[in-house]
Amino acid sequence: MSQVSNAVQRRLAKILRERKEPHGKLFKDKEILKGVEISESGIAELWVKPTHPYCPCCINDLIELRKEITSTKGILACHIEVISIPQAKRWTAAINE
């Protein structure tokens, strides 16, 4: 990996490390954040399992997180995939529209 990729990884890690979900849990918790990848082209992918799948504030928080990640230097796009909850495909579509 190049120096640029390492810098982008550090920026994304900082965002995720400091973030809490709306109900107070750290976002980096293994129960919530299931996976992260950053491609060489600068596309970030996150796999997330919300703690409260029927809570509208959780979906709003993921939309805001995507905006924050996308505005980070070196990241061209962000895709958040919601997994392991009812209607996960609908959540994913709403977050990434």
PAMIMI-610064 format. One record per residue: residue number from 1; x, y, z of N, C-alpha, C in turn. Coordinates in nm, 2 decimals. Atoms other than C-alpha are relative to their C-alpha. Example, Ala and Ser with C-alpha at 12.3 -4.5 7.8 and 13.67 -1.06 7.14 Angstrom:
2
resi/n.east/n.north/n.up/ca.east/ca.north/ca.up/c.east/c.north/c.up
1/0.09/-0.12/0.00/1.23/-0.45/0.78/0.09/0.12/0.00
2/-0.09/-0.11/0.00/1.37/-0.11/0.71/-0.08/0.11/0.08
***
This chain:
97
resi/n.east/n.north/n.up/ca.east/ca.north/ca.up/c.east/c.north/c.up
1/0.08/-0.12/0.00/0.00/0.00/0.00/0.09/0.12/0.00
2/-0.08/-0.13/0.01/0.12/0.35/-0.08/-0.02/0.08/0.13
3/0.02/-0.09/-0.11/0.16/0.63/0.17/-0.13/0.07/0.00
4/0.14/-0.06/0.01/-0.16/0.79/0.04/-0.10/-0.09/0.06
5/0.10/0.09/-0.05/-0.36/0.48/0.11/0.01/-0.01/0.16
6/-0.01/0.01/-0.15/-0.22/0.46/0.47/-0.05/0.12/0.06
7/0.05/-0.12/-0.06/-0.31/0.82/0.53/-0.15/0.00/0.00
8/0.14/0.01/0.01/-0.66/0.76/0.41/-0.06/-0.10/0.10
9/0.04/0.10/-0.10/-0.69/0.45/0.63/0.00/0.06/0.14
10/-0.01/-0.06/-0.13/-0.58/0.65/0.93/-0.12/0.10/0.02
11/0.11/-0.10/-0.01/-0.84/0.93/0.85/-0.13/-0.07/0.03
12/0.12/0.08/-0.01/-1.12/0.67/0.82/0.00/-0.06/0.14
13/-0.01/0.06/-0.13/-1.00/0.49/1.13/-0.04/0.10/0.12
14/0.02/-0.10/-0.10/-1.01/0.81/1.33/-0.15/0.04/0.01
15/0.15/-0.03/0.00/-1.37/0.89/1.22/-0.08/-0.11/0.07
16/0.08/0.11/-0.06/-1.49/0.54/1.32/0.03/-0.02/0.14
17/-0.04/0.01/-0.14/-1.29/0.53/1.64/-0.07/0.09/0.10
18/0.06/-0.10/-0.09/-1.44/0.85/1.78/-0.15/0.01/-0.01
19/0.15/-0.01/0.02/-1.80/0.80/1.66/-0.08/-0.09/0.10
20/0.09/0.08/-0.07/-2.08/0.68/1.88/-0.13/-0.01/-0.07
21/0.13/0.01/0.06/-2.41/0.55/1.75/-0.10/0.07/0.09
22/0.10/-0.09/-0.08/-2.73/0.74/1.87/-0.03/-0.05/0.14
23/0.04/0.06/-0.13/-2.78/0.50/2.16/0.12/-0.01/0.10
24/-0.11/-0.01/-0.09/-2.44/0.56/2.31/0.12/-0.10/-0.02
25/-0.10/0.10/0.02/-2.24/0.26/2.19/0.11/0.05/-0.09
26/-0.11/-0.04/0.10/-1.90/0.31/2.02/-0.03/-0.07/-0.13
27/0.03/0.05/0.13/-1.95/0.26/1.65/0.10/-0.11/-0.04
28/-0.10/0.10/0.03/-1.63/0.05/1.63/-0.02/-0.13/0.07
29/0.03/0.12/-0.06/-1.78/-0.21/1.85/-0.03/-0.11/-0.10
30/0.02/0.12/0.10/-1.77/-0.56/1.68/-0.14/-0.04/-0.02
31/0.14/0.03/0.01/-2.14/-0.59/1.74/-0.06/0.09/-0.11
32/0.05/-0.10/0.10/-2.20/-0.29/1.51/0.07/0.00/-0.13
33/-0.09/-0.01/0.12/-1.91/-0.25/1.27/0.05/-0.14/-0.04
34/-0.04/0.13/0.04/-1.87/-0.58/1.09/0.11/-0.01/-0.10
35/-0.11/0.01/0.09/-1.62/-0.49/0.83/0.03/0.14/-0.07
36/-0.04/-0.13/0.07/-1.43/-0.20/0.65/0.10/-0.04/-0.11
37/-0.10/0.01/0.11/-1.25/-0.19/0.32/0.01/0.13/-0.07
38/-0.02/-0.12/0.09/-1.09/0.09/0.12/0.08/-0.05/-0.12
39/-0.07/0.05/0.12/-1.00/0.02/-0.24/0.11/0.10/-0.03
40/-0.11/-0.08/0.04/-0.69/0.16/-0.40/-0.05/0.13/-0.07
41/0.06/-0.12/0.07/-0.92/0.40/-0.60/-0.07/0.10/0.10
42/0.06/-0.09/-0.10/-1.05/0.55/-0.27/-0.15/-0.02/0.03
43/0.14/0.03/-0.04/-1.39/0.38/-0.23/0.00/-0.07/0.13
44/0.01/0.06/-0.13/-1.47/0.30/0.12/-0.13/-0.08/0.01
45/0.12/0.09/-0.02/-1.71/0.01/0.20/0.00/-0.04/0.15
46/0.02/0.04/-0.14/-1.85/-0.06/0.55/-0.12/-0.09/0.01
47/0.11/0.09/-0.03/-2.07/-0.34/0.67/-0.04/0.02/0.15
48/0.05/-0.05/-0.13/-2.29/-0.24/0.96/-0.12/-0.08/0.04
49/0.12/0.06/-0.06/-2.54/-0.41/1.19/-0.05/0.10/0.11
50/0.05/-0.09/-0.10/-2.75/-0.14/1.37/-0.05/-0.07/0.12
51/0.04/0.06/-0.12/-2.82/-0.21/1.73/-0.15/0.01/0.02
52/0.14/-0.01/-0.02/-3.18/-0.09/1.71/-0.06/0.01/-0.15
53/0.04/0.00/0.14/-3.31/-0.19/1.36/-0.14/0.07/-0.03
54/0.13/-0.06/0.02/-3.65/-0.02/1.41/0.00/0.15/0.04
55/-0.02/-0.14/-0.05/-3.51/0.32/1.52/0.04/0.09/-0.12
56/-0.03/-0.09/0.11/-3.52/0.60/1.27/0.13/0.09/0.02
57/-0.12/-0.08/-0.03/-3.24/0.79/1.44/0.13/-0.08/-0.04
58/-0.12/0.08/0.05/-3.00/0.50/1.35/0.02/0.01/-0.15
59/-0.02/-0.02/0.15/-3.07/0.53/0.98/0.05/0.14/-0.03
60/-0.05/-0.14/0.02/-3.02/0.91/1.00/0.15/0.01/0.03
61/-0.14/-0.01/-0.04/-2.69/0.86/1.18/0.09/-0.07/-0.10
62/-0.08/0.06/0.11/-2.57/0.62/0.91/0.01/0.09/-0.12
63/0.00/-0.09/0.12/-2.66/0.87/0.64/0.10/0.11/0.03
64/-0.10/-0.10/-0.04/-2.46/1.14/0.83/0.14/-0.06/0.00
65/-0.13/0.06/0.00/-2.17/0.90/0.87/0.05/-0.01/-0.14
66/-0.04/0.01/0.14/-2.16/0.83/0.50/0.04/0.14/-0.06
67/-0.04/-0.14/0.04/-2.16/1.21/0.43/0.14/0.04/0.05
68/-0.13/-0.03/-0.06/-1.87/1.25/0.67/0.11/-0.07/-0.06
69/-0.11/0.08/0.06/-1.67/0.97/0.52/0.03/0.05/-0.14
70/-0.02/-0.04/0.13/-1.73/1.09/0.17/0.07/0.13/-0.01
71/-0.07/-0.13/0.00/-1.61/1.44/0.26/0.15/-0.01/0.04
72/-0.14/0.01/-0.05/-1.28/1.30/0.39/0.10/0.00/-0.12
73/-0.10/-0.01/0.10/-0.97/1.38/0.19/0.05/-0.14/-0.04
74/-0.05/0.13/0.05/-0.87/1.08/-0.03/-0.11/-0.11/-0.02
75/0.11/0.10/0.02/-1.21/0.90/-0.02/-0.09/0.06/-0.10
76/0.08/-0.05/0.11/-1.40/0.94/-0.34/-0.15/-0.04/0.01
77/0.14/0.05/-0.02/-1.71/0.74/-0.24/-0.01/-0.09/0.12
78/0.02/0.08/-0.11/-1.86/0.55/0.04/-0.13/-0.08/-0.02
79/0.12/0.09/0.01/-2.10/0.25/0.04/-0.01/-0.06/0.14
80/0.03/0.06/-0.13/-2.26/0.14/0.37/-0.10/-0.11/-0.02
81/0.09/0.12/0.01/-2.41/-0.21/0.36/-0.05/-0.04/0.14
82/0.07/0.05/-0.13/-2.66/-0.29/0.64/-0.02/-0.14/-0.01
83/0.01/0.14/0.00/-2.66/-0.65/0.73/-0.07/-0.05/0.13
84/0.06/0.08/-0.11/-2.84/-0.90/0.96/-0.11/0.07/0.08
85/0.12/-0.06/-0.06/-3.15/-0.70/1.03/-0.12/-0.01/-0.10
86/0.11/0.00/0.10/-3.50/-0.71/0.88/0.00/0.12/-0.09
87/0.00/-0.11/0.10/-3.53/-0.50/0.57/0.14/0.07/-0.02
88/-0.14/-0.05/0.02/-3.15/-0.46/0.54/0.02/0.06/-0.13
89/-0.02/-0.05/0.13/-3.17/-0.40/0.17/-0.06/0.14/-0.01
90/0.06/-0.13/0.00/-3.41/-0.11/0.22/0.08/0.10/0.07
91/-0.09/-0.10/-0.07/-3.18/0.05/0.48/0.12/0.03/-0.09
92/-0.11/-0.03/0.08/-2.89/0.01/0.25/-0.03/0.09/-0.11
93/0.04/-0.09/0.11/-3.07/0.17/-0.04/-0.03/0.14/0.05
94/0.03/-0.13/-0.05/-3.19/0.46/0.17/0.13/0.08/0.04
95/-0.13/-0.06/-0.04/-2.84/0.53/0.31/0.08/0.04/-0.11
96/-0.10/-0.03/0.11/-2.66/0.52/-0.02/-0.06/0.07/-0.12
97/0.06/-0.06/0.11/-2.91/0.70/-0.24/0.06/0.13/-0.04
***
